[in-house]
Amino acid sequence: MNKNTRIMVSSVAAIFVLACACPATSLPTINTQPTTPPFVVPPTQAIPPTQDGFEVPTLPPLEDTNILMSDDFNEFSSRIETTSDETGSSEIKDGVYILRANGDVWNWGKSNSEFSDTIIEVDASMTVGPANNNAGIGIICRMQTREDTSIDGYLLAISADGYYSIRSILAGSMEPLVDWTYSDTIVQGSGHNIIRATCDGNSLILEVNGEQVATAATISGGPESGPMAFSVVSFESAEPTVEVHFDNLVVTAP
């Protein structure tokens, strides 16, 4: 199954597209996924021991003294943007940050603060998505918007059907640093996953549910600082709507 990977921002951000098996829209075409099979938590909060039959371990606690930003979304927060348009929406409701995408393009909500070297940790659960779980859930670090509205950054992502990837974004063009790869550690479907994305110097590290699944090096000329963002997408054009609930965000210095 192909991961049709395209990215867009809302009306106040940039739009960029990954080429996919779906017909392209008016957005620019970027990179094509291979046709091989498919393919930011207060550390003390209790995590359910099991989810959909999978054990979900608790990640090692983060050092409180290193915390740059945290949010449990139990009340309205100015730390991260909320938006709504035809492409999707983001809001804080019922104790979670809800991010929706209404098409086969990545939609995101970004922080109002900028960071350089960070560890971004968050709980994520897909509540609406395609029947085959072919949807992406990601964290963008060092996100920068250029004058022409294209963006730079790094996307560390999983899919709800059990895959992970690390991708660079430069002037609106995305390249795989680690292409979509399957892992049993990812809880599929509507299950709860703990995602930890480290962007530290030249090092990018993706951990899921306490297990390191991918590492990569940053690219030459890539951004060194910027907001972090949550990002989601449906890879199925016939089932374009996806909704993911994010909770217990903690951004720390490495």
MODA-V318055 format. One record per residue. N is the residue number from 1. RES is the residue in three letters. SS is DSSP state (a for helix, b for strand, c for the rest). Layout:
BEGIN
n: [N | N]
res: [RES | RES]
ss: [SS | SS]
END
This chain:
BEGIN
n: [1 | 2 | 3 | 4 | 5 | 6 | 7 | 8 | 9 | 10 | 11 | 12 | 13 | 14 | 15 | 16 | 17 | 18 | 19 | 20 | 21 | 22 | 23 | 24 | 25 | 26 | 27 | 28 | 29 | 30 | 31 | 32 | 33 | 34 | 35 | 36 | 37 | 38 | 39 | 40 | 41 | 42 | 43 | 44 | 45 | 46 | 47 | 48 | 49 | 50 | 51 | 52 | 53 | 54 | 55 | 56 | 57 | 58 | 59 | 60 | 61 | 62 | 63 | 64 | 65 | 66 | 67 | 68 | 69 | 70 | 71 | 72 | 73 | 74 | 75 | 76 | 77 | 78 | 79 | 80 | 81 | 82 | 83 | 84 | 85 | 86 | 87 | 88 | 89 | 90 | 91 | 92 | 93 | 94 | 95 | 96 | 97 | 98 | 99 | 100 | 101 | 102 | 103 | 104 | 105 | 106 | 107 | 108 | 109 | 110 | 111 | 112 | 113 | 114 | 115 | 116 | 117 | 118 | 119 | 120 | 121 | 122 | 123 | 124 | 125 | 126 | 127 | 128 | 129 | 130 | 131 | 132 | 133 | 134 | 135 | 136 | 137 | 138 | 139 | 140 | 141 | 142 | 143 | 144 | 145 | 146 | 147 | 148 | 149 | 150 | 151 | 152 | 153 | 154 | 155 | 156 | 157 | 158 | 159 | 160 | 161 | 162 | 163 | 164 | 165 | 166 | 167 | 168 | 169 | 170 | 171 | 172 | 173 | 174 | 175 | 176 | 177 | 178 | 179 | 180 | 181 | 182 | 183 | 184 | 185 | 186 | 187 | 188 | 189 | 190 | 191 | 192 | 193 | 194 | 195 | 196 | 197 | 198 | 199 | 200 | 201 | 202 | 203 | 204 | 205 | 206 | 207 | 208 | 209 | 210 | 211 | 212 | 213 | 214 | 215 | 216 | 217 | 218 | 219 | 220 | 221 | 222 | 223 | 224 | 225 | 226 | 227 | 228 | 229 | 230 | 231 | 232 | 233 | 234 | 235 | 236 | 237 | 238 | 239 | 240 | 241 | 242 | 243 | 244 | 245 | 246 | 247 | 248 | 249 | 250 | 251 | 252 | 253 | 254]
res: [MET | ASN | LYS | ASN | THR | ARG | ILE | MET | VAL | SER | SER | VAL | ALA | ALA | ILE | PHE | VAL | LEU | ALA | CYS | ALA | CYS | PRO | ALA | THR | SER | LEU | PRO | THR | ILE | ASN | THR | GLN | PRO | THR | THR | PRO | PRO | PHE | VAL | VAL | PRO | PRO | THR | GLN | ALA | ILE | PRO | PRO | THR | GLN | ASP | GLY | PHE | GLU | VAL | PRO | THR | LEU | PRO | PRO | LEU | GLU | ASP | THR | ASN | ILE | LEU | MET | SER | ASP | ASP | PHE | ASN | GLU | PHE | SER | SER | ARG | ILE | GLU | THR | THR | SER | ASP | GLU | THR | GLY | SER | SER | GLU | ILE | LYS | ASP | GLY | VAL | TYR | ILE | LEU | ARG | ALA | ASN | GLY | ASP | VAL | TRP | ASN | TRP | GLY | LYS | SER | ASN | SER | GLU | PHE | SER | ASP | THR | ILE | ILE | GLU | VAL | ASP | ALA | SER | MET | THR | VAL | GLY | PRO | ALA | ASN | ASN | ASN | ALA | GLY | ILE | GLY | ILE | ILE | CYS | ARG | MET | GLN | THR | ARG | GLU | ASP | THR | SER | ILE | ASP | GLY | TYR | LEU | LEU | ALA | ILE | SER | ALA | ASP | GLY | TYR | TYR | SER | ILE | ARG | SER | ILE | LEU | ALA | GLY | SER | MET | GLU | PRO | LEU | VAL | ASP | TRP | THR | TYR | SER | ASP | THR | ILE | VAL | GLN | GLY | SER | GLY | HIS | ASN | ILE | ILE | ARG | ALA | THR | CYS | ASP | GLY | ASN | SER | LEU | ILE | LEU | GLU | VAL | ASN | GLY | GLU | GLN | VAL | ALA | THR | ALA | ALA | THR | ILE | SER | GLY | GLY | PRO | GLU | SER | GLY | PRO | MET | ALA | PHE | SER | VAL | VAL | SER | PHE | GLU | SER | ALA | GLU | PRO | THR | VAL | GLU | VAL | HIS | PHE | ASP | ASN | LEU | VAL | VAL | THR | ALA | PRO]
ss: [c | c | c | c | c | c | b | b | c | c | c | c | c | c | b | b | c | c | c | c | c | c | c | c | c | c | c | c | c | c | c | c | c | c | c | c | c | c | c | c | c | c | c | c | c | c | c | c | c | b | b | c | c | b | b | c | c | c | c | c | c | c | c | a | a | a | b | b | b | b | b | c | c | c | c | c | c | c | c | b | c | c | b | b | b | c | c | b | b | b | b | b | b | c | c | b | b | b | b | b | b | c | c | c | c | b | b | b | b | b | b | c | c | c | b | c | c | b | b | b | b | b | b | b | b | b | b | b | c | c | c | c | c | c | b | b | b | b | b | b | b | b | b | b | b | c | c | c | c | c | b | b | b | b | b | b | b | b | b | c | c | c | b | b | b | b | b | b | b | b | c | c | b | b | b | b | b | b | b | b | b | b | c | c | c | c | c | c | c | c | c | b | b | b | b | b | b | b | b | b | c | c | b | b | b | b | b | b | c | c | b | b | b | b | b | b | b | c | c | c | c | c | c | c | c | b | b | b | b | b | b | b | b | b | c | c | a | a | a | c | c | b | b | b | b | b | b | b | b | b | b | b | c | c]
END
